[in-house]
Amino acid sequence: MQTLDHTAYLTLRQGADVLEADGKGDKVLRLSDGTMLKLFRRKRLLTSALWAPYAQRFAQNCRALHERDVECPTARRVYRIPSIERDAVHYDPLPGRTLRQLLDSDTPEGLRAQLGVFVARLHEAGVYFRSAHLGNVVLTPENNLGLIDIADLRIYRKPLGKRLRLRNFKHMLRYRQDREWLLANTEFLEHYLQHQHHCTERELTLALSR
């Protein structure tokens, strides 16, 4: 992690567009060259972010996903910016549109089936994405699916067990719009089940109905 003084930070963000912010300040910036700067603040005095900063986790998860041939952003550098009490990751964004954005336009045929296969592939690769929802899955111009906003993603050495798989499905159904689209027909679940061997149809159906 590289320390960035305030002058260098202001130079880096010159001409940037603020894509996301809250009452505490900027959160996501699109820099003038099209790359992204995601800013993280430590919310509590005692937190795991002390020894595993979220910006560093984001960059590490980028590398781990690329090693598993999962499309995602490409991290360039991780910064500590003492003047604004933030850590930051500078990265190349994953091109494309989120699945949630596609719900408001012409949704490609077979997208639910494609997502079912993709989620099964993630689980078989040991990827547990706690922020799983349609706003964090991107359909690229090459018609591939990928992940964004991956700071809290965890990767295990073995395929996920049944408990984590079912918990991940519940995460995906937290938002009403996502749930209605995913469960509008059986394509998503059928294709997930066809590409994994840990959960039965009955177990998934019970988990999703709660």
C-alpha positions as CSV (number, residue, x, y, z in Angstrom):
1,M,0.0,0.0,0.0
2,Q,1.4,3.4,-1.1
3,T,1.0,6.5,1.0
4,L,-0.5,9.4,-1.1
5,D,0.0,12.9,0.2
6,H,-2.8,15.5,-0.2
7,T,-1.2,17.3,-3.2
8,A,-0.8,14.0,-5.1
9,Y,-4.4,13.0,-4.2
10,L,-5.8,16.3,-5.5
11,T,-3.7,15.8,-8.7
12,L,-5.0,12.3,-9.2
13,R,-8.6,13.3,-8.7
14,Q,-8.5,16.5,-10.8
15,G,-11.4,16.5,-13.3
16,A,-13.0,13.4,-11.7
17,D,-16.7,12.7,-11.7
18,V,-18.2,11.7,-8.3
19,L,-20.2,8.6,-8.9
20,E,-21.0,7.8,-5.3
21,A,-20.9,9.8,-2.1
22,D,-22.5,10.0,1.4
23,G,-22.5,12.4,4.3
24,K,-18.9,11.4,5.1
25,G,-17.5,12.3,1.7
26,D,-16.7,10.8,-1.7
27,K,-16.9,7.0,-2.2
28,V,-16.4,6.3,-5.9
29,L,-14.7,8.6,-8.4
30,R,-14.4,8.2,-12.2
31,L,-11.0,9.7,-13.0
32,S,-10.3,11.8,-16.1
33,D,-8.7,8.8,-17.9
34,G,-11.8,6.6,-17.3
35,T,-10.2,4.6,-14.5
36,M,-11.9,4.4,-11.1
37,L,-10.9,5.3,-7.5
38,K,-12.9,3.7,-4.7
39,L,-12.4,5.2,-1.3
40,F,-12.8,3.3,2.0
41,R,-13.1,4.7,5.5
42,R,-12.7,2.8,8.8
43,K,-16.2,3.0,10.4
44,R,-15.1,1.8,13.9
45,L,-12.0,2.2,16.0
46,L,-11.6,-1.6,16.4
47,T,-12.2,-3.4,13.1
48,S,-10.6,-6.0,10.9
49,A,-9.9,-3.2,8.5
50,L,-7.0,-2.3,10.7
51,W,-5.0,-5.3,9.6
52,A,-6.9,-6.1,6.4
53,P,-7.9,-2.8,4.8
54,Y,-10.9,-3.0,2.4
55,A,-8.9,-1.4,-0.4
56,Q,-6.3,-4.1,-0.1
57,R,-9.0,-6.8,0.0
58,F,-10.5,-5.4,-3.1
59,A,-7.2,-5.6,-5.0
60,Q,-6.4,-9.1,-3.6
61,N,-9.9,-10.3,-4.7
62,C,-9.3,-8.9,-8.2
63,R,-6.2,-10.9,-8.5
64,A,-7.8,-14.1,-7.1
65,L,-10.8,-13.9,-9.4
66,H,-8.6,-13.3,-12.5
67,E,-6.6,-16.4,-11.5
68,R,-10.0,-18.3,-11.6
69,D,-10.9,-16.8,-15.0
70,V,-13.8,-14.8,-13.4
71,E,-14.2,-11.4,-15.0
72,C,-13.9,-8.4,-12.6
73,P,-12.1,-5.0,-12.4
74,T,-8.3,-4.9,-12.7
75,A,-6.6,-3.3,-9.7
76,R,-3.7,-0.9,-10.4
77,R,-2.6,0.4,-7.0
78,V,-3.7,0.6,-3.4
79,Y,-3.3,3.9,-1.5
80,R,-3.4,5.2,2.0
81,I,-4.5,8.9,2.0
82,P,-3.8,10.3,5.6
83,S,-5.1,13.8,4.8
84,I,-8.7,12.6,4.3
85,E,-8.4,9.5,6.5
86,R,-9.2,7.1,3.7
87,D,-7.7,4.1,1.9
88,A,-8.3,3.8,-1.8
89,V,-8.0,1.4,-4.7
90,H,-7.3,2.6,-8.2
91,Y,-8.6,0.2,-10.8
92,D,-9.8,-0.3,-14.4
93,P,-13.5,-0.9,-14.3
94,L,-15.2,-4.0,-15.8
95,P,-17.0,-2.8,-19.0
96,G,-20.7,-3.6,-19.5
97,R,-24.0,-3.1,-17.8
98,T,-25.2,-4.6,-14.5
99,L,-28.0,-7.1,-14.6
100,R,-30.2,-4.7,-12.6
101,Q,-29.7,-2.1,-15.4
102,L,-30.7,-4.6,-17.9
103,L,-34.0,-5.3,-16.2
104,D,-35.2,-1.8,-17.3
105,S,-34.4,-2.5,-21.0
106,D,-34.4,-5.5,-23.3
107,T,-33.2,-8.3,-21.1
108,P,-31.1,-10.8,-23.3
109,E,-32.8,-14.1,-23.9
110,G,-31.4,-16.8,-21.7
111,L,-29.8,-14.4,-19.1
112,R,-31.4,-16.2,-16.1
113,A,-29.9,-19.5,-17.4
114,Q,-26.5,-17.9,-17.9
115,L,-26.6,-16.5,-14.4
116,G,-27.5,-19.9,-12.9
117,V,-24.4,-21.4,-14.6
118,F,-22.2,-18.5,-13.5
119,V,-23.3,-18.7,-9.9
120,A,-22.7,-22.5,-9.9
121,R,-19.2,-21.9,-11.3
122,L,-18.4,-19.3,-8.6
123,H,-19.5,-21.7,-5.9
124,E,-17.6,-24.6,-7.4
125,A,-14.5,-22.3,-7.4
126,G,-15.0,-21.5,-3.7
127,V,-16.2,-18.0,-4.3
128,Y,-18.5,-16.7,-1.6
129,F,-19.9,-13.2,-2.7
130,R,-21.6,-11.7,0.3
131,S,-22.7,-8.7,-1.7
132,A,-24.4,-10.9,-4.3
133,H,-27.2,-9.0,-6.0
134,L,-28.1,-8.0,-9.6
135,G,-26.4,-4.6,-9.2
136,N,-23.0,-6.3,-8.7
137,V,-23.1,-8.7,-11.6
138,V,-22.1,-7.3,-15.0
139,L,-22.9,-8.5,-18.5
140,T,-19.8,-7.5,-20.6
141,P,-19.8,-6.5,-24.3
142,E,-18.5,-10.0,-25.0
143,N,-21.7,-11.4,-23.4
144,N,-19.8,-12.8,-20.4
145,L,-20.8,-12.3,-16.7
146,G,-18.5,-10.7,-14.2
147,L,-18.4,-9.3,-10.7
148,I,-17.9,-5.8,-9.3
149,D,-17.8,-4.2,-5.8
150,I,-15.9,-7.2,-4.5
151,A,-14.2,-5.9,-1.3
152,D,-16.1,-8.3,1.0
153,L,-15.9,-11.3,-1.3
154,R,-14.2,-14.4,0.2
155,I,-12.5,-17.3,-1.6
156,Y,-12.1,-20.7,-0.2
157,R,-9.7,-23.4,-1.3
158,K,-12.5,-25.9,-1.9
159,P,-16.0,-25.7,-3.4
160,L,-18.5,-24.0,-1.1
161,G,-20.4,-26.3,1.2
162,K,-24.1,-26.5,1.3
163,R,-24.6,-23.9,4.1
164,L,-22.7,-21.2,2.4
165,R,-24.4,-21.8,-0.9
166,L,-27.9,-21.5,0.6
167,R,-26.8,-18.4,2.5
168,N,-25.5,-16.9,-0.7
169,F,-28.8,-17.5,-2.5
170,K,-30.6,-15.7,0.3
171,H,-28.3,-12.7,-0.2
172,M,-29.3,-12.7,-3.9
173,L,-33.0,-12.5,-3.1
174,R,-32.8,-9.6,-0.6
175,Y,-34.1,-7.1,-3.0
176,R,-37.7,-7.4,-4.3
177,Q,-36.9,-6.5,-7.9
178,D,-34.0,-9.0,-8.0
179,R,-36.2,-11.8,-6.4
180,E,-39.1,-11.3,-8.8
181,W,-36.9,-11.4,-11.9
182,L,-34.8,-14.4,-10.7
183,L,-37.8,-16.5,-9.7
184,A,-40.1,-15.4,-12.6
185,N,-39.4,-18.9,-14.1
186,T,-37.3,-21.9,-13.3
187,E,-34.4,-21.2,-15.7
188,F,-32.0,-19.8,-13.0
189,L,-32.5,-22.6,-10.5
190,E,-32.5,-25.4,-13.1
191,H,-29.2,-24.3,-14.7
192,Y,-27.6,-23.8,-11.3
193,L,-28.6,-27.3,-10.2
194,Q,-27.3,-28.8,-13.4
195,H,-23.8,-27.4,-12.8
196,Q,-23.3,-28.3,-9.2
197,H,-23.6,-31.4,-7.0
198,H,-24.0,-30.0,-3.4
199,C,-27.6,-28.8,-3.1
200,T,-30.8,-30.6,-4.1
201,E,-33.7,-28.9,-5.7
202,R,-35.8,-29.4,-2.6
203,E,-33.1,-27.7,-0.4
204,L,-32.8,-24.7,-2.6
205,T,-36.6,-24.4,-2.9
206,L,-37.0,-24.5,0.8
207,A,-34.2,-22.0,1.4
208,L,-35.6,-19.5,-1.2
209,S,-39.2,-19.7,0.2
210,R,-38.2,-18.5,3.7
